[in-house]
């Protein structure tokens, strides 16, 4: 990042610690024994790297917001997947 907050080279990886903190704070307590926040963060970063060409932001703040959206979606999917009734 340069002095005015512009990204010099977009890299979702630089937000790993931030995303892990958010994931730990927001991971449903019912899922803590089944999955780790690091798994959700890894999935989030993988999706972000795959979709990086679609990112239109210019600042670290915009990158962080974009990554938060991906993380929130992954956490919601995890809750849905683990709470879904198992079929025989």
C-alpha positions in Angstrom: 0.0 0.0 0.0 1.3 3.5 -0.8 0.9 6.6 1.4 -2.6 7.5 0.2 -4.1 4.0 1.0 -4.0 2.8 -2.6 -3.1 -0.8 -3.2 0.2 -1.2 -5.0 -0.5 -4.8 -5.9 -3.7 -6.4 -4.6 -2.9 -9.4 -2.4 -5.6 -11.1 -0.4 -2.9 -13.0 1.5 -1.9 -9.9 3.4 -5.3 -10.0 5.2 -4.9 -13.6 6.5 -4.5 -12.6 10.2 -7.4 -10.2 10.0 -9.7 -12.8 8.4 -8.7 -15.4 11.0 -9.6 -12.9 13.8 -13.0 -12.3 12.1 -13.6 -16.0 11.6 -12.8 -16.9 15.2 -15.2 -14.2 16.4 -18.0 -15.3 14.1 -17.6 -19.0 13.8 -20.8 -20.6 15.2 -20.1 -22.3 18.5 -21.9 -25.5 17.3 -19.2 -25.7 14.5 -16.1 -25.2 16.6 -15.7 -28.9 17.3 -16.2 -29.7 13.6 -14.1 -27.1 11.9 -11.4 -24.6 12.5 -11.5 -20.9 11.6 -8.3 -21.5 9.6 -10.2 -23.8 7.3 -12.7 -21.1 6.5 -10.0 -18.5 6.0 -8.1 -20.7 3.6 -11.3 -21.3 1.6 -11.9 -17.5 1.6 -8.4 -16.8 0.3 -8.6 -19.5 -2.3 -11.9 -18.0 -3.7 -10.5 -14.5 -3.5 -7.4 -15.5 -5.5 -9.6 -17.2 -8.1 -11.8 -14.1 -8.4 -9.0 -11.4 -8.1 -9.5 -10.3 -11.7 -13.1 -9.3 -10.8 -12.0 -7.1 -7.8 -12.6 -3.5 -8.8 -11.4 -1.8 -5.6 -8.4 0.4 -5.3 -7.7 0.6 -1.5 -6.8 -1.8 1.3 -10.2 -0.9 2.8 -12.0 -2.0 -0.3 -10.0 -5.2 -0.4 -10.8 -5.9 3.2 -14.5 -5.3 2.7 -14.5 -7.6 -0.4 -12.8 -10.3 1.6 -15.2 -9.9 4.6 -18.1 -10.5 2.2 -16.5 -13.7 1.0 -15.7 -14.8 4.5 -19.3 -14.1 5.7 -20.7 -16.2 2.8 -18.4 -19.1 3.7 -19.3 -18.9 7.3 -23.0 -18.9 6.4 -22.5 -21.9 4.1 -20.7 -23.8 6.8 -23.6 -23.3 9.2 -26.0 -24.4 6.6 -24.0 -27.4 5.6 -23.4 -28.6 9.2 -26.9 -28.0 10.4 -28.7 -29.6 7.5 -30.6 -32.7 8.4 -28.7 -35.8 7.5 -30.7 -38.1 5.1 -30.7 -41.8 5.4 
